């Protein structure tokens, strides 16, 4: 393949592209073209950035036009504590918020639920009422910031509370930008946080897709997540295949909800894990874009080019971090973040070095953010769109990733689709087998983990960690009980019955949930309605 650089044609009418391609040089002053291609132009299988099949990126100028969103995951303790962390990260240059919720919130339980004991505020922020959501974003203009919320089983309730928090600021739903993860298929496959079963969960997601299409056109109602699939032990190929198969399932879900594909597909987003095999992770993102573009155009006959785009958030691999020699995690995260950028991510979270011990300290979170800023502003990798495009190795690896993922996806189709595959335990078994085999390779030292099975040291490194105050749980319990006591009980009961009726009738749940949050119904109460109507899910196991 010829590697002679060739400048692409530049649309003179595009002031944005024209501005983005001026004056970029290396540190030595060598001029840089916006894009490098073989002589004769782009190959058909690759195209150019911003052109079908988007192998080289979803936007024409990529990071020359604007950098990726630096969206650091944050959430712990009370809403006020997380609000303070949000403000600190925004002050240090973070460009988007990403909210972590505690286990009771994720599982649809209030802080005073017996099953929440010992978990309130531990792994994220505790949210039980719309008032908690108002406190979480106090002083942060929701019409000016993009917010991501990592929540799935209780996502519909959390979204309703978010709409009410924006309303309290005078912001309309149509002005809100951001993403709610809301990916229940990967929960059943990998992360195991649920309220009700597979098919009722998809019905709720369909309601959310329909509601946001109408009321929140700038908001992404689902982030189709391979991250947790990979963290559970999947290979990169399995992560790619199962994630895109989940995406196909959600497109089918939107169609079943009565939506036209082009009405919701442009607002689907993805979320991938970036692990240690540097080039494989880059190839994975390139293959993902190409497969998705063809699926949307050829399988679902989407007409709008924005429907063909796979836009993705990425996060460095939490499972790759080690408690042994934790400072090594800084190097791991930096290399993983660089792979995400070279792979063409749209937003990125970098893990903190201390996350194997506890929630990140502010200092560790700052180092993780600075890692992204160094990549963006010091390395020069953002000055050229798809700088690795055309590499014999990268292109061959991308082709192999695509071919192997398509084989797995075809097998899922033969099973009747991803819902049937999940109900039969197919992805779960495959991931379990891969996790087992990888661990055996580590134990045989066929896979090297620096500081764990090679280059070890006798003395354990010590670093400061974040402690959650023991009074957080008591404070949140008192707050939710006070909220129940202060509300109009009759209005709350009527609102809960209205949600129950919508569950049974098939009416869209979202307007009912918003009204229920408005009159003080709690997250646990609303998820309790789901359990009572749809039944509580039990994992069928399989190992």
Backbone torsions as a table, in degrees:
resi	resn	phi	psi	omega
1	UNK	NA	125.9	178.1
2	UNK	-66.2	139.0	179.6
3	UNK	-111.4	15.0	179.6
4	UNK	-66.3	126.2	-177.4
5	UNK	-70.2	146.4	178.4
6	UNK	-139.7	126.8	-179.9
7	UNK	-72.2	134.9	178.2
8	UNK	-74.1	160.5	173.2
9	UNK	-68.6	138.9	-178.8
10	UNK	-111.2	127.4	178.4
11	UNK	-70.0	110.5	-176.1
12	UNK	-65.4	-19.3	-179.5
13	UNK	-84.0	-8.9	-178.6
14	UNK	-94.0	96.8	-179.2
15	UNK	-64.6	-32.0	-179.9
16	UNK	-64.0	-48.3	179.4
17	UNK	-65.6	-41.7	-179.0
18	UNK	-59.6	-43.9	178.9
19	UNK	-65.2	-39.9	-174.2
20	UNK	-71.1	-17.5	-174.9
21	UNK	-104.8	7.7	-177.8
22	UNK	-93.1	137.9	160.9
23	UNK	71.7	16.4	179.7
24	UNK	-92.3	129.2	-177.0
25	UNK	-139.0	166.2	172.7
26	UNK	-74.0	174.7	178.0
27	UNK	-61.9	-26.4	178.3
28	UNK	-83.8	-4.0	179.5
29	UNK	93.7	8.3	179.1
30	UNK	-72.8	130.2	-177.3
31	UNK	-69.6	145.5	180.0
32	UNK	-118.1	136.8	170.9
33	UNK	-81.0	155.9	178.8
34	UNK	-69.2	-22.3	-175.8
35	UNK	-154.8	142.2	178.4
36	UNK	-117.3	133.7	-176.4
37	UNK	-140.3	163.2	170.8
38	UNK	-68.3	157.7	176.0
39	UNK	-59.0	138.1	-178.5
40	UNK	98.2	-7.7	175.4
41	UNK	103.6	-178.6	-174.2
42	UNK	-67.8	144.4	172.5
43	UNK	-73.3	148.0	-176.4
44	UNK	-61.8	-35.8	-178.0
45	UNK	-73.4	-17.6	-178.2
46	UNK	-104.2	-43.9	-172.2
47	UNK	65.6	-160.9	175.5
48	UNK	-118.2	163.2	174.0
49	UNK	-54.2	135.8	-179.3
50	UNK	83.2	2.2	179.8
51	UNK	-123.3	145.7	175.7
52	UNK	-53.7	135.0	6.8
53	UNK	-95.3	19.7	171.4
54	UNK	67.3	22.3	175.9
55	UNK	-55.7	-37.0	-173.1
56	UNK	-93.9	5.9	176.9
57	UNK	132.8	153.7	-175.2
58	UNK	-85.6	-15.6	-178.9
59	UNK	-122.4	147.5	-173.6
60	UNK	-60.3	-44.8	-175.8
61	UNK	-97.6	-9.2	-175.6
62	UNK	46.9	-129.3	-170.9
63	UNK	-79.5	-6.4	171.3
64	UNK	-66.5	-33.0	179.6
65	UNK	-77.6	-48.0	176.1
66	UNK	-158.6	146.4	179.3
67	UNK	-73.0	165.0	173.5
68	UNK	-62.6	158.3	176.3
69	UNK	-76.3	128.3	177.3
70	UNK	-94.3	102.3	-169.0
71	UNK	-119.6	91.2	-177.5
72	UNK	-82.0	130.3	179.8
73	UNK	-68.4	127.8	-179.3
74	UNK	-148.2	144.3	177.3
75	UNK	162.2	124.3	175.6
76	UNK	-166.9	155.0	172.3
77	UNK	64.1	-134.1	-177.6
78	UNK	-88.7	164.0	175.0
79	UNK	-55.8	-36.8	-179.6
80	UNK	-65.8	-40.1	179.1
81	UNK	-64.8	-42.9	179.0
82	UNK	-69.4	-36.2	175.6
83	UNK	-57.1	-41.7	179.0
84	UNK	-64.1	-39.8	178.1
85	UNK	-66.6	-41.5	176.4
86	UNK	-55.4	-49.0	-178.1
87	UNK	-61.7	-40.2	-179.9
88	UNK	-64.5	-42.9	-179.7
89	UNK	-67.4	-39.8	177.5
90	UNK	-63.7	-38.2	179.5
91	UNK	-65.9	-25.1	-178.6
92	UNK	-93.7	6.4	173.2
93	UNK	107.9	3.2	174.6
94	UNK	-62.2	143.6	-174.0
95	UNK	-111.7	2.8	175.9
96	UNK	-160.6	151.5	-179.8
97	UNK	-95.6	146.6	176.2
98	UNK	-138.3	119.8	-168.7
99	UNK	-104.3	126.5	172.7
100	UNK	-99.1	133.1	178.8
101	UNK	-108.9	152.7	-179.6
102	UNK	-74.6	169.0	-174.3
103	UNK	-61.9	-42.3	177.4
104	UNK	-57.9	-42.5	178.5
105	UNK	-62.3	-44.5	-179.3
106	UNK	-62.9	-32.5	-177.6
107	UNK	-94.4	5.3	177.0
108	UNK	73.0	38.3	-179.8
109	UNK	-121.7	142.1	174.6
110	UNK	-79.0	160.2	-177.4
111	UNK	-59.4	-27.5	-178.9
112	UNK	-92.7	6.2	173.8
113	UNK	-68.8	133.9	179.3
114	UNK	-53.4	-31.6	-179.6
115	UNK	-73.9	-10.7	178.9
116	UNK	-89.0	-6.3	-174.3
117	UNK	-54.9	125.2	177.5
118	UNK	84.5	-3.0	-175.8
119	UNK	-115.6	-5.8	-173.6
120	UNK	-68.3	120.9	177.9
121	UNK	74.5	7.0	-173.0
122	UNK	-81.2	-44.1	-176.3
123	UNK	-109.2	6.3	-178.7
124	UNK	173.0	-172.0	-177.5
125	UNK	-82.9	144.7	179.2
126	UNK	-90.1	122.1	179.1
127	UNK	-128.9	119.3	179.4
128	UNK	-121.9	-20.3	-176.6
129	UNK	-139.1	166.4	174.5
130	UNK	-61.7	-33.4	178.4
131	UNK	-63.5	-35.5	174.6
132	UNK	-61.3	-40.2	179.9
133	UNK	-66.8	-37.2	175.8
134	UNK	-60.3	-44.5	179.2
135	UNK	-65.8	-36.1	-178.2
136	UNK	-59.9	-38.0	-176.1
137	UNK	-109.9	22.2	179.1
138	UNK	-58.1	127.1	177.7
139	UNK	77.6	3.7	178.1
140	UNK	-112.3	112.8	-174.5
141	UNK	-70.3	110.4	-175.2
142	UNK	-73.4	-13.0	174.1
143	UNK	-87.9	2.8	-179.2
144	UNK	-123.4	-3.9	-177.8
145	UNK	-129.8	145.1	175.3
146	UNK	-91.0	129.2	-174.8
147	UNK	-119.6	130.2	173.0
148	UNK	-108.2	138.8	179.8
149	UNK	-127.2	118.0	-177.9
150	UNK	-90.6	89.8	-178.4
151	UNK	-154.7	144.3	-172.7
152	UNK	-128.3	-70.7	-174.1
153	UNK	-59.9	-36.8	179.5
154	UNK	-102.9	18.6	-172.8
155	UNK	-60.8	-36.9	-178.4
156	UNK	-62.9	-39.7	179.4
157	UNK	-70.9	-43.4	179.0
158	UNK	-61.6	-40.1	177.8
159	UNK	-63.2	-41.1	177.2
160	UNK	-61.0	-42.8	178.2
161	UNK	-64.4	-36.2	179.6
162	UNK	-65.6	-41.2	176.0
163	UNK	-58.9	-40.5	-180.0
164	UNK	-70.9	-35.6	176.0
165	UNK	-63.7	-40.6	176.6
166	UNK	-65.6	-41.4	178.7
167	UNK	-58.2	-38.7	179.0
168	UNK	-64.0	-24.3	176.9
169	UNK	-91.2	-2.6	-175.8
170	UNK	84.3	17.5	-179.2
171	UNK	-100.8	132.4	179.5
172	UNK	-82.9	152.0	178.1
173	UNK	-53.6	-35.6	-177.8
174	UNK	-65.4	-16.4	-179.4
175	UNK	-90.9	-9.1	-172.7
176	UNK	-80.0	135.0	176.7
177	UNK	-120.2	141.5	177.4
178	UNK	150.6	-161.9	-174.3
179	UNK	-146.6	141.9	167.9
180	UNK	-117.6	133.7	-170.1
181	UNK	-61.2	-61.4	164.7
182	UNK	57.2	32.1	-177.1
183	UNK	-107.5	92.5	-176.8
184	UNK	-79.5	-26.5	179.9
185	UNK	-60.4	-43.5	179.4
186	UNK	-70.3	-22.7	174.5
187	UNK	-65.5	-45.9	179.0
188	UNK	-67.8	-30.6	179.8
189	UNK	-76.4	-44.1	-164.1
190	UNK	-134.0	-50.7	-166.8
191	UNK	-88.1	-25.4	169.5
192	UNK	69.1	37.8	173.3
193	UNK	-117.0	113.9	-174.6
194	UNK	-146.9	164.9	172.6
195	UNK	-113.4	-52.1	-178.2
196	UNK	-131.3	-172.3	-169.7
197	UNK	-77.4	-178.8	-173.2
198	UNK	-62.5	-53.8	-173.7
199	UNK	-71.1	-42.3	173.0
200	UNK	-60.7	-36.1	178.5
201	UNK	-61.9	-41.6	178.9
202	UNK	-67.5	-33.8	176.7
203	UNK	-62.0	-43.7	179.6
204	UNK	-63.0	-42.4	178.4
205	UNK	-61.9	-41.2	176.8
206	UNK	-58.7	-40.5	176.6
207	UNK	-62.0	-40.5	179.8
208	UNK	-67.0	-39.1	177.9
209	UNK	-63.4	-42.3	179.8
210	UNK	-67.0	-42.1	-178.6
211	UNK	-64.4	-48.2	-178.3
212	UNK	-68.4	-32.2	176.7
213	UNK	-59.1	-36.0	-177.9
214	UNK	-87.6	-46.8	-169.1
215	UNK	-101.2	-21.9	-173.1
216	UNK	-134.2	67.4	-171.8
217	UNK	-66.4	-16.3	-180.0
218	UNK	-95.9	-0.7	-172.4
219	UNK	-104.5	140.5	178.9
220	UNK	-93.1	115.5	-173.9
221	UNK	-80.7	-4.5	179.7
222	UNK	-157.2	140.5	172.9
223	UNK	-119.6	106.2	-172.2
224	UNK	-76.8	113.8	-161.0
225	UNK	-106.6	117.9	167.5
226	UNK	-91.7	-12.0	-174.0
227	UNK	-56.0	-51.0	-174.8
228	UNK	-72.5	-28.3	174.5
229	UNK	-63.2	-44.6	178.9
230	UNK	-68.2	-41.4	-179.5
231	UNK	-63.2	-27.4	179.2
232	UNK	-77.8	-8.3	175.7
233	UNK	122.3	3.9	178.2
234	UNK	-66.2	153.8	169.3
235	UNK	-75.8	170.7	177.2
236	UNK	-61.9	-39.8	179.1
237	UNK	-65.2	-43.7	178.1
238	UNK	-63.8	-42.0	176.8
239	UNK	-56.7	-46.8	179.9
240	UNK	-60.7	-49.6	-175.1
241	UNK	-67.4	-48.6	-176.7
242	UNK	-67.4	-35.1	179.3
243	UNK	-66.7	-46.0	179.4
244	UNK	-68.6	-33.5	174.8
245	UNK	-64.2	-40.4	174.1
246	UNK	-60.0	-42.0	178.6
247	UNK	-59.1	-42.2	176.9
248	UNK	-61.1	-40.9	177.6
249	UNK	-60.5	-38.0	-179.8
250	UNK	-74.3	-32.8	173.3
251	UNK	-62.1	-44.8	177.2
252	UNK	-61.6	-35.4	177.4
253	UNK	-63.7	-44.7	178.0
254	UNK	-63.4	-40.8	177.8
255	UNK	-64.3	-39.7	178.6
256	UNK	-65.3	-25.9	177.7
257	UNK	-80.0	1.1	176.6
258	UNK	91.9	12.2	-178.3
259	UNK	-91.6	147.8	169.4
260	UNK	-75.7	142.4	-173.3
261	UNK	-57.2	-39.8	-178.1
262	UNK	-75.1	-8.1	177.6
263	UNK	-79.1	-24.4	-177.2
264	UNK	-126.8	-24.8	-175.0
265	UNK	-58.5	-36.7	179.6
266	UNK	-63.9	-14.4	-177.9
267	UNK	-106.8	9.0	169.0
268	UNK	-77.5	139.7	175.7
269	UNK	-133.4	167.7	-175.6
270	UNK	-125.7	167.3	-176.5
271	UNK	-147.7	114.9	-177.7
272	UNK	-118.0	150.5	172.9
273	UNK	-83.1	141.6	174.5
274	UNK	-117.7	110.3	-171.5
275	UNK	-99.1	-160.6	-168.3
276	UNK	-83.9	-26.5	-177.0
277	UNK	-76.5	96.3	-165.7
278	UNK	-52.6	-55.8	-174.3
279	UNK	-73.7	-33.5	178.5
280	UNK	-62.7	-38.5	-179.6
281	UNK	-67.7	-38.4	176.0
282	UNK	-62.9	-46.4	-179.7
283	UNK	-63.6	-35.7	179.9
284	UNK	-59.4	-45.7	-179.3
285	UNK	-67.4	-37.4	-180.0
286	UNK	-67.4	-43.1	178.3
287	UNK	-65.3	-38.3	-179.5
288	UNK	-59.4	-44.9	179.9
289	UNK	-62.4	-42.1	-175.6
290	UNK	-68.6	-44.0	179.7
291	UNK	-63.0	-47.2	-175.6
292	UNK	-63.1	-40.6	180.0
293	UNK	-59.1	-43.0	-179.0
294	UNK	-71.8	-38.5	177.3
295	UNK	-59.6	-46.6	-175.6
296	UNK	-70.2	-37.3	-177.8
297	UNK	-80.6	-40.1	-171.3
298	UNK	-97.0	-34.7	-179.1
299	UNK	-87.4	-43.3	-176.5
300	UNK	-103.0	-1.4	174.1
301	UNK	55.6	37.9	174.8
302	UNK	-66.2	135.5	-177.5
303	UNK	-96.8	-28.1	-176.9
304	UNK	-80.8	121.3	-179.3
305	UNK	-55.0	-30.6	177.9
306	UNK	-64.5	-22.9	177.5
307	UNK	-72.1	-17.9	-178.0
308	UNK	-87.1	-11.7	-171.9
309	UNK	-80.0	131.3	168.0
310	UNK	-98.2	101.1	175.5
311	UNK	-97.3	135.8	-170.9
312	UNK	-137.6	145.2	164.3
313	UNK	-94.4	149.1	175.4
314	UNK	-130.3	154.1	174.4
315	UNK	-137.8	139.4	177.0
316	UNK	-64.4	158.4	-166.3
317	UNK	-79.4	106.3	176.7
318	UNK	-59.6	-37.1	-176.9
319	UNK	-67.9	-16.7	179.8
320	UNK	-85.2	-12.7	-178.2
321	UNK	-75.5	150.2	-177.1
322	UNK	-124.7	145.0	173.4
323	UNK	-75.2	-30.2	174.9
324	UNK	-72.4	132.2	178.9
325	UNK	48.8	62.1	-171.8
326	UNK	-62.1	-22.9	178.2
327	UNK	-65.4	-21.4	174.1
328	UNK	-60.7	-24.7	-178.5
329	UNK	-64.3	-26.6	177.8
330	UNK	-62.4	-43.4	179.3
331	UNK	-67.1	-44.1	179.2
332	UNK	-57.5	-48.2	-176.3
333	UNK	-63.9	-39.9	-179.2
334	UNK	-62.0	-44.2	-179.4
335	UNK	-69.2	-39.5	177.5
336	UNK	-64.3	-41.5	179.0
337	UNK	-63.2	-40.8	178.4
338	UNK	-63.0	-38.6	177.2
339	UNK	-62.9	-41.2	179.2
340	UNK	-61.4	-41.6	-179.3
341	UNK	-68.5	-46.2	178.6
342	UNK	-65.9	-24.5	176.3
343	UNK	-81.4	-12.9	173.4
344	UNK	96.0	33.8	179.4
345	UNK	-66.5	157.1	176.6
346	UNK	-96.4	-24.7	173.4
347	UNK	-151.4	162.4	-169.5
348	UNK	-150.7	136.6	167.3
349	UNK	-114.7	132.0	175.3
350	UNK	-107.0	126.7	-179.5
351	UNK	-67.7	153.5	177.8
352	UNK	-88.6	153.6	-174.4
353	UNK	-65.4	-19.6	-172.9
354	UNK	-100.5	8.4	-170.9
355	UNK	-74.2	-7.9	171.6
356	UNK	-77.5	-16.2	-179.1
357	UNK	-99.2	-43.8	-169.7
358	UNK	-167.2	-177.5	171.3
359	UNK	-62.9	150.9	-173.4
360	UNK	-65.3	139.8	167.1
361	UNK	-71.2	163.5	179.2
362	UNK	-63.5	-37.5	179.4
363	UNK	-64.5	-44.1	179.9
364	UNK	-65.9	-39.0	177.5
365	UNK	-64.2	-35.8	178.5
366	UNK	-65.8	-42.6	176.9
367	UNK	-59.8	-41.5	179.5
368	UNK	-64.0	-41.3	176.8
369	UNK	-65.5	-44.5	179.6
370	UNK	-60.7	-30.6	176.6
371	UNK	-57.9	-45.8	177.8
372	UNK	-64.2	-42.5	-177.5
373	UNK	-65.5	-35.6	176.1
374	UNK	-64.9	-44.1	177.5
375	UNK	-60.3	-43.2	-176.5
376	UNK	-69.4	-40.0	-167.6
377	UNK	-109.3	-12.5	-175.7
378	UNK	-118.1	-25.4	-172.1
379	UNK	-87.2	-22.1	-177.7
380	UNK	84.2	-0.5	-176.0
381	UNK	-70.7	-17.9	-179.5
382	UNK	-86.8	-0.3	-174.4
383	UNK	-83.4	-14.7	-178.1
384	UNK	-132.2	135.7	176.6
385	UNK	-71.4	129.2	177.0
386	UNK	48.2	65.7	-175.6
387	UNK	-64.6	-20.2	179.4
388	UNK	-94.0	-4.5	-179.8
389	UNK	-57.9	134.1	-178.9
390	UNK	95.3	-10.7	174.5
391	UNK	-63.1	129.9	179.7
392	UNK	-56.1	-42.9	-178.2
393	UNK	-65.7	-49.7	-176.8
394	UNK	-62.7	-44.1	-177.4
395	UNK	-68.2	-38.4	177.4
396	UNK	-66.0	-43.0	179.8
397	UNK	-65.3	-39.4	177.1
398	UNK	-61.0	-43.7	178.9
399	UNK	-62.2	-42.1	180.0
400	UNK	-65.9	-42.6	177.8
401	UNK	-59.5	-44.6	-179.5
402	UNK	-61.7	-47.4	-175.5
403	UNK	-63.7	-43.3	-178.4
404	UNK	-70.2	-39.0	177.9
405	UNK	-64.5	-40.7	179.9
406	UNK	-63.3	-33.3	177.4
407	UNK	-64.4	-42.7	178.2
408	UNK	-66.2	-42.2	-179.8
409	UNK	-63.6	-37.3	177.9
410	UNK	-65.3	-37.8	177.8
411	UNK	-64.3	-40.0	177.7
412	UNK	-63.5	-41.8	176.7
413	UNK	-60.0	-40.2	179.4
414	UNK	-64.9	-27.4	178.1
415	UNK	-78.0	-9.3	-178.5
416	UNK	109.1	3.4	178.8
417	UNK	114.2	173.3	-171.8
418	UNK	-68.2	-33.3	179.7
419	UNK	-62.9	-47.4	178.3
420	UNK	-63.6	-39.7	179.6
421	UNK	-62.6	-41.9	178.4
422	UNK	-66.0	-43.4	-179.2
423	UNK	-64.3	-27.0	176.8
424	UNK	-89.5	-3.8	176.1
425	UNK	79.4	15.5	-175.9
426	UNK	-64.0	-54.5	179.9
427	UNK	-62.0	-37.3	-179.1
428	UNK	-59.6	-45.1	-179.6
429	UNK	-66.1	-42.4	-178.7
430	UNK	-63.1	-41.6	179.7
431	UNK	-67.3	-42.5	178.5
432	UNK	-59.6	-41.6	178.5
433	UNK	-64.5	-42.0	-179.4
434	UNK	-66.1	-41.4	179.2
435	UNK	-61.6	-42.1	179.8
436	UNK	-63.6	-45.8	-178.2
437	UNK	-65.1	-38.5	179.7
438	UNK	-65.3	-42.3	179.3
439	UNK	-63.4	-38.5	177.4
440	UNK	-64.0	-37.5	178.3
441	UNK	-65.6	-36.5	176.2
442	UNK	-63.4	-44.3	-178.0
443	UNK	-65.8	-30.8	176.7
444	UNK	-86.4	0.6	-177.6
445	UNK	61.4	25.5	170.9
446	UNK	-77.8	-24.6	169.4
447	UNK	-113.0	124.8	-178.0
448	UNK	-92.2	129.3	170.6
449	UNK	-118.5	106.3	-173.2
450	UNK	-61.3	128.3	-179.8
451	UNK	89.0	-7.3	-179.2
452	UNK	-114.0	-58.0	178.1
453	UNK	-115.7	4.9	172.5
454	UNK	-155.7	150.4	-179.3
455	UNK	58.7	43.6	-178.5
456	UNK	-83.3	166.8	175.3
457	UNK	-140.4	149.2	-173.4
458	UNK	-69.2	-39.5	-174.3
459	UNK	-87.9	130.0	-179.6
460	UNK	-75.9	133.6	176.2
461	UNK	-69.9	148.7	179.3
462	UNK	-123.8	133.1	177.5
463	UNK	-134.8	154.7	177.3
464	UNK	-69.4	145.5	179.5
465	UNK	-129.6	160.9	-179.5
466	UNK	-85.4	129.5	177.1
467	UNK	-107.1	137.1	176.4
468	UNK	-91.3	123.3	-177.6
469	UNK	-60.1	138.8	-177.6
470	UNK	-65.1	-18.1	-177.9
471	UNK	-84.5	-1.9	178.9
472	UNK	-60.5	-47.1	-178.4
473	UNK	-62.2	-46.1	179.1
474	UNK	-60.3	-43.1	-179.0
475	UNK	-62.3	-43.6	-179.4
476	UNK	-69.6	-36.0	176.2
477	UNK	-63.3	-45.7	179.6
478	UNK	-62.8	-37.5	-177.5
479	UNK	-68.0	-44.0	-178.1
480	UNK	-70.0	-34.9	177.6
481	UNK	-68.4	-38.6	177.1
482	UNK	-65.3	-37.2	179.1
483	UNK	-64.6	-41.9	177.8
484	UNK	-63.9	-39.3	-178.1
485	UNK	-69.2	-30.7	-174.3
486	UNK	-86.4	-17.9	-175.1
487	UNK	-80.4	168.1	173.8
488	UNK	-80.4	110.0	-173.4
489	UNK	-61.6	-38.7	-178.7
490	UNK	-64.7	-43.5	179.3
491	UNK	-63.4	-40.4	180.0
492	UNK	-64.7	-43.5	-179.9
493	UNK	-64.2	-40.4	177.7
494	UNK	-63.6	-39.9	-179.6
495	UNK	-66.0	-39.2	177.9
496	UNK	-65.2	-38.7	177.9
497	UNK	-67.3	-34.8	178.0
498	UNK	-65.1	-38.3	176.0
499	UNK	-65.7	-42.0	177.9
500	UNK	-59.5	-44.9	179.7
501	UNK	-61.0	-41.1	-179.9
502	UNK	-66.2	-37.5	176.0
503	UNK	-58.1	-41.4	-174.8
504	UNK	-81.6	-31.9	-174.9
505	UNK	-88.0	-20.4	-175.0
506	UNK	92.6	-0.1	175.8
507	UNK	-61.8	149.2	179.1
508	UNK	-60.5	128.2	-173.9
509	UNK	-76.6	-26.9	-168.6
510	UNK	-60.9	-47.5	177.9
511	UNK	-59.6	-36.3	178.0
512	UNK	-65.6	-40.1	179.1
513	UNK	-66.6	-39.7	177.4
514	UNK	-60.9	-46.0	-179.9
515	UNK	-66.0	-37.1	177.9
516	UNK	-64.3	-41.8	176.0
517	UNK	-64.2	-34.7	-179.2
518	UNK	-63.1	-35.9	-178.0
519	UNK	-95.7	11.1	169.9
520	UNK	98.0	10.2	175.3
521	UNK	-65.8	144.2	-176.2
522	UNK	-94.1	163.6	178.9
523	UNK	-60.1	-44.0	-179.7
524	UNK	-63.6	-38.1	178.9
525	UNK	-65.6	-42.8	-177.3
526	UNK	-69.9	-40.9	175.7
527	UNK	-69.1	-27.6	174.4
528	UNK	-63.4	-33.9	174.9
529	UNK	-63.3	-43.1	177.4
530	UNK	-57.9	-46.0	-178.8
531	UNK	-61.4	-41.1	-175.7
532	UNK	-71.9	-33.1	-178.3
533	UNK	-85.6	-48.0	-172.2
534	UNK	-94.2	-16.6	-175.6
535	UNK	90.9	151.5	-179.3
536	UNK	-92.4	132.8	-175.1
537	UNK	-76.1	141.7	172.2
538	UNK	-123.6	131.0	-178.6
539	UNK	-65.7	126.3	179.6
540	UNK	-70.7	-8.8	-180.0
541	UNK	75.9	-142.5	179.0
542	UNK	131.2	3.0	179.8
543	UNK	-119.1	NA	NA
